[in-house]
Amino acid sequence: MNKEMQDLTVWAIKTAKSAGANDCKVSIGSQRNVEISYRQHKPETIKEATTKQLFIQVFVNGRYSSQSTSDLRKDALKDFIGNAIITTKLLAEDPFRSLPDPKYYKGRKEIDLGAVDPQYAKFTPEDRHNLVKAIENAALKKGGDKVISVTANENDGYSESITMTSNGFEGYIEGTFYVAGAQMTVQDEGDRRPNGYHYVVTLNKKDMPSPEEIGAECARRTMNLLGANKIKTETLPIIIQNQGVGRIFGGFLQAMRGRSIQQKQSFLANKKGEKVGSEHFTLIDNPFVKAGLGSRLFDADGFATKKRVMIDKGVLKDYYVDWYYSRKLEREPTTGGPTNLIVPPGKRSLKEIMKDLGRGIFITGFIGGNSNPTTGDTSIGIIGQLFEGGKPVQAISEMNISDNHLKLWNKLIEVANDPYPYSSLRFPSMVFEDIVVSGL
Amino acid sequence: MKKITRRSFLNTAAQAAAVTIAAPVVLPEGWYSFASPAPRGYFEREFGASDNLCQKVLTKALAKGGDYADLYFEHTISNYIMLEDGKVNRAYSDVALGVGIRTVKGDQVGYGFTQEMTEASMLNAAGTAATIANAKATKPAGKFTWLKTKSHYPTDIKLVSAPLESKLPIVQSVNDKCFSLSSLVTKVNAQFHDQQKRIMVITSDGVKAEDLLPRNYLSAFVVAEKNGKREQAGWNFGGRRGFAAYTDAAVTEVAKKAVNSAVVLFDAVQPPAGEMPVVLGPGLTGILLHEAIGHGMEADFNRKKISTFTTMIGKKVAEPFVTIVDDGTIPNLTGSINFDDESTPSQKTVLVEKGILKSYLHDKISAKYYKVKPTGNGRRESYQHYVVPRMRNTYMEAGPTAIEDVIKGAKNGIYVEDVANGQVKIGEGDFAFYVSQGRLIENGKLTAPIKDINIMGNGPKMLANISMMGNDLKFYTGGGGACGKAGQSVPVGFGQPTCLVKSLTVGGRR
């Protein structure tokens, strides 16, 4: 743990208390970030910097506010904290605001989540340039003479943060990350220039696929967009590719939050214990996945994290309720938000499933769209392929799907055996039946 | 180098706030002069950013032979106060301070930034930026000359910031008005946001420019309940305005729009799915222009030949009554700027003139590539980001047709009133935008409300398919409009008259 950051956090809490705060919570974070991109075999951008930030929540006479600053010098911070107390005193009282009951801090696991790559310090500028060059070369090779432009990128960083509260919570997080990928544009008919991309995110360098695989996958995804057109509006089965499922699931997740429920903005309020999806819809929140992008030992309130079954065979089992909204809702808190979300994979491959479905749409990406958490209505543009007899026959564009989440997840008929490893949403590809696909 | 740094600034700021508390709360909005840009010398006075220091840092940024370098100083104070369950009971503030250093070599960019305004930190960041080049050192200009510009928004700190005590009753009032307007209202969330962003740009070709950009908005979000069914809607008002803009009438308007928009949704129906005529109502629907055309006209995409508009300059893309503009000089709009983030003065840039594609939106890199003057579209989110071409306020000029004739012209289709968000694929030109509220058009008349549908189209096709243009140009006057590109968010504005697009794909469920 960074001793300097720890000492400053302790000092900030003492300063806030002596300035009039009844309670407070202080987090100090630091992150070093490097970004490199290549285009036309030369660096297009190089960027590097270190950022620091202090975040403080103060509780004064039943009132609450939060503030952040990047100036971590003590003399400046003293003024900053003093101003935060003055501001807070002017707000209305909120009887539900307080630091959490310390009993929820207890039970934190003492395990290594694998969030820090031990090799990170050895990742040199030359390694970075070589990685990006290799991705660019692989994408260009796979794309062939259709390629107009390829930009390959790499972004990596190291971060650490320490959080303390005046009622005894102390937590330290340290981590590394790597993002690598490319975007490609190819020439189609007329002025149409399909643009595709592929990126992977990992915490450890060893978990990344090879740069050749990343570049080739970018090219594959882009070439699959060639010749896209819209087809007539019809009701079809759809398969949403693993890495895209999170986009449509986001509208469902929003309605699982305590704030949405308390503010009457949730179509899932009062649905606990009820069927909200098909038997294929099981959702597990697992904070302890080794090197998982959402793994953590404590949540934003400081609660010790737990593995939770959120949806079991279509039945809603739990909500994401933080300390504040648990008090407003007069119910036991769970945790404020998701960690790693896992839908257990099915048994069959995408290929096998597609073959059995006959005619349908394989959705590889989304465009625009939104979801209404109060009603569950959702509508979103789709990108992908029309398939027949297990084979792609036509790339599609300018098409939509619309539904209500309470109906949509009941139309889930199968999940594939391909969970996506480069996200905190470890979803496999999902198959839905009877979806109106809007086109011509 | 002057030794005043952030600590003395924060003390100064605290004193200024105390003075402001005693100042009159409401001043007429016309009290300030648009002709007066922000006072100069703030960063030298408060942080010691002297010409001598800037020259040293620029010299370091060009030590390996870049063509051009610039420094972007930023000090931004952001405040949010929020109401939930009837009380203004939470606030959030953030202070952002730093300097970004960019070195440009051809179309290559090196970038470093620091949050510490010390000479050593700035030189270190400049060293990072310099690594983009690999040749003999070049030199920055020997002296810097202040850029002279007009101002398109108030730049006096006394007019654009207000003490917390003055903001609290406004937020409370919008809540009370929402509840008084309809017994169906069950929840209100209200928020007031104000931001004062001070920037200074110093360029290696000898320009220095300084500004204070205000940004503020009041928003209300309402949940209504009827017969066990719930609906939600929101509205906001703001832009680059003085605090005096938040009059009782403005607060009432926000409340009315939010409540009326929620309540009408109880009668909403699902439109049919598929292609149909779409009438875009005036104002906020300009987001469609932003997505369908605006992004594709950003010159970096065209320089790289990855935009569908890459080969269309000088070509006919729409009917002669279609003129599309990106304008950073419209008073008080969210996307207005006095100069861009690399010191080019703001301007009105015509993208499509009477149906002919005229100009891309340029930063300095693309302008050099195309051998044209930059258009003042080089923008960035903050000192942590480098400049890329971005829109400001994008709108379509009014046409000749009466609104009722435009609606009649659709015969059967949908009318779009309120839009939540949009997205575009630059290379294909395919775009989507989400209609949170609208109406069916049946036999040339507006009928049942519709809601929550996505609409898709293709930019060039849509331009060619605009068949009628109304005479009622309106600008969106909300303050919350922001556009995302390359991991950066910048405030933008929209505007549009009512217009008819012959055919777009509507994502209905039947």
Boltz contact constraints between the chains, C-beta under 6 A:
constraints:
  - contact:
      token1: [A, 43]
      token2: [B, 108]
      max_distance: 6.0
  - contact:
      token1: [A, 44]
      token2: [B, 108]
      max_distance: 6.0
  - contact:
      token1: [A, 45]
      token2: [B, 109]
      max_distance: 6.0
  - contact:
      token1: [A, 46]
      token2: [B, 110]
      max_distance: 6.0
  - contact:
      token1: [A, 46]
      token2: [B, 131]
      max_distance: 6.0
  - contact:
      token1: [A, 46]
      token2: [B, 132]
      max_distance: 6.0
  - contact:
      token1: [A, 47]
      token2: [B, 111]
      max_distance: 6.0
  - contact:
      token1: [A, 48]
      token2: [B, 112]
      max_distance: 6.0
  - contact:
      token1: [A, 48]
      token2: [B, 128]
      max_distance: 6.0
  - contact:
      token1: [A, 49]
      token2: [B, 112]
      max_distance: 6.0
  - contact:
      token1: [A, 49]
      token2: [B, 113]
      max_distance: 6.0
  - contact:
      token1: [A, 64]
      token2: [B, 90]
      max_distance: 6.0
  - contact:
      token1: [A, 65]
      token2: [B, 91]
      max_distance: 6.0
  - contact:
      token1: [A, 66]
      token2: [B, 92]
      max_distance: 6.0
  - contact:
      token1: [A, 67]
      token2: [B, 93]
      max_distance: 6.0
  - contact:
      token1: [A, 68]
      token2: [B, 94]
      max_distance: 6.0
  - contact:
      token1: [A, 69]
      token2: [B, 95]
      max_distance: 6.0
  - contact:
      token1: [A, 70]
      token2: [B, 115]
      max_distance: 6.0
  - contact:
      token1: [A, 71]
      token2: [B, 6]
      max_distance: 6.0
  - contact:
      token1: [A, 75]
      token2: [B, 7]
      max_distance: 6.0
  - contact:
      token1: [A, 76]
      token2: [B, 6]
      max_distance: 6.0
  - contact:
      token1: [A, 76]
      token2: [B, 7]
      max_distance: 6.0
  - contact:
      token1: [A, 76]
      token2: [B, 10]
      max_distance: 6.0
  - contact:
      token1: [A, 79]
      token2: [B, 10]
      max_distance: 6.0
  - contact:
      token1: [A, 87]
      token2: [B, 91]
      max_distance: 6.0
  - contact:
      token1: [A, 90]
      token2: [B, 164]
      max_distance: 6.0
  - contact:
      token1: [A, 91]
      token2: [B, 89]
      max_distance: 6.0
  - contact:
      token1: [A, 91]
      token2: [B, 91]
      max_distance: 6.0
  - contact:
      token1: [A, 92]
      token2: [B, 87]
      max_distance: 6.0
  - contact:
      token1: [A, 92]
      token2: [B, 88]
      max_distance: 6.0
  - contact:
      token1: [A, 92]
      token2: [B, 89]
      max_distance: 6.0
  - contact:
      token1: [A, 94]
      token2: [B, 89]
      max_distance: 6.0
  - contact:
      token1: [A, 148]
      token2: [B, 305]
      max_distance: 6.0
  - contact:
      token1: [A, 149]
      token2: [B, 304]
      max_distance: 6.0
  - contact:
      token1: [A, 149]
      token2: [B, 306]
      max_distance: 6.0
  - contact:
      token1: [A, 185]
      token2: [B, 306]
      max_distance: 6.0
  - contact:
      token1: [A, 185]
      token2: [B, 427]
      max_distance: 6.0
  - contact:
      token1: [A, 191]
      token2: [B, 308]
      max_distance: 6.0
  - contact:
      token1: [A, 192]
      token2: [B, 428]
      max_distance: 6.0
  - contact:
      token1: [A, 193]
      token2: [B, 306]
      max_distance: 6.0
  - contact:
      token1: [A, 193]
      token2: [B, 427]
      max_distance: 6.0
  - contact:
      token1: [A, 194]
      token2: [B, 427]
      max_distance: 6.0
  - contact:
      token1: [A, 194]
      token2: [B, 428]
      max_distance: 6.0
  - contact:
      token1: [A, 195]
      token2: [B, 425]
      max_distance: 6.0
  - contact:
      token1: [A, 195]
      token2: [B, 426]
      max_distance: 6.0
  - contact:
      token1: [A, 195]
      token2: [B, 427]
      max_distance: 6.0
  - contact:
      token1: [A, 233]
      token2: [B, 273]
      max_distance: 6.0
  - contact:
      token1: [A, 233]
      token2: [B, 274]
      max_distance: 6.0
  - contact:
      token1: [A, 263]
      token2: [B, 187]
      max_distance: 6.0
  - contact:
      token1: [A, 264]
      token2: [B, 186]
      max_distance: 6.0
  - contact:
      token1: [A, 264]
      token2: [B, 187]
      max_distance: 6.0
  - contact:
      token1: [A, 264]
      token2: [B, 223]
      max_distance: 6.0
  - contact:
      token1: [A, 264]
      token2: [B, 230]
      max_distance: 6.0
  - contact:
      token1: [A, 265]
      token2: [B, 223]
      max_distance: 6.0
  - contact:
      token1: [A, 367]
      token2: [B, 423]
      max_distance: 6.0
  - contact:
      token1: [A, 367]
      token2: [B, 432]
      max_distance: 6.0
  - contact:
      token1: [A, 368]
      token2: [B, 422]
      max_distance: 6.0
  - contact:
      token1: [A, 368]
      token2: [B, 423]
      max_distance: 6.0
  - contact:
      token1: [A, 368]
      token2: [B, 432]
      max_distance: 6.0
  - contact:
      token1: [A, 368]
      token2: [B, 433]
      max_distance: 6.0
  - contact:
      token1: [A, 368]
      token2: [B, 434]
      max_distance: 6.0
  - contact:
      token1: [A, 368]
      token2: [B, 454]
      max_distance: 6.0
  - contact:
      token1: [A, 369]
      token2: [B, 454]
      max_distance: 6.0
  - contact:
      token1: [A, 370]
      token2: [B, 420]
      max_distance: 6.0
  - contact:
      token1: [A, 370]
      token2: [B, 421]
      max_distance: 6.0
  - contact:
      token1: [A, 370]
      token2: [B, 434]
      max_distance: 6.0
  - contact:
      token1: [A, 372]
      token2: [B, 452]
      max_distance: 6.0
  - contact:
      token1: [A, 374]
      token2: [B, 230]
      max_distance: 6.0
  - contact:
      token1: [A, 374]
      token2: [B, 232]
      max_distance: 6.0
  - contact:
      token1: [A, 377]
      token2: [B, 452]
      max_distance: 6.0
  - contact:
      token1: [A, 379]
      token2: [B, 452]
      max_distance: 6.0
  - contact:
      token1: [A, 379]
      token2: [B, 453]
      max_distance: 6.0
  - contact:
      token1: [A, 379]
      token2: [B, 454]
      max_distance: 6.0
  - contact:
      token1: [A, 379]
      token2: [B, 507]
      max_distance: 6.0
  - contact:
      token1: [A, 380]
      token2: [B, 454]
      max_distance: 6.0
  - contact:
      token1: [A, 381]
      token2: [B, 432]
      max_distance: 6.0
  - contact:
      token1: [A, 381]
      token2: [B, 454]
      max_distance: 6.0
  - contact:
      token1: [A, 381]
      token2: [B, 456]
      max_distance: 6.0
  - contact:
      token1: [A, 397]
      token2: [B, 430]
      max_distance: 6.0
  - contact:
      token1: [A, 398]
      token2: [B, 430]
      max_distance: 6.0
  - contact:
      token1: [A, 398]
      token2: [B, 456]
      max_distance: 6.0
  - contact:
      token1: [A, 398]
      token2: [B, 458]
      max_distance: 6.0
  - contact:
      token1: [A, 398]
      token2: [B, 505]
      max_distance: 6.0
  - contact:
      token1: [A, 400]
      token2: [B, 454]
      max_distance: 6.0
  - contact:
      token1: [A, 400]
      token2: [B, 456]
      max_distance: 6.0
  - contact:
      token1: [A, 400]
      token2: [B, 507]
      max_distance: 6.0
  - contact:
      token1: [A, 402]
      token2: [B, 507]
      max_distance: 6.0
  - contact:
      token1: [A, 402]
      token2: [B, 509]
      max_distance: 6.0
  - contact:
      token1: [A, 436]
      token2: [B, 273]
      max_distance: 6.0
  - contact:
      token1: [A, 436]
      token2: [B, 509]
      max_distance: 6.0
  - contact:
      token1: [A, 438]
      token2: [B, 273]
      max_distance: 6.0
  - contact:
      token1: [A, 438]
      token2: [B, 274]
      max_distance: 6.0
  - contact:
      token1: [A, 438]
      token2: [B, 505]
      max_distance: 6.0
  - contact:
      token1: [A, 438]
      token2: [B, 507]
      max_distance: 6.0
  - contact:
      token1: [A, 440]
      token2: [B, 275]
      max_distance: 6.0
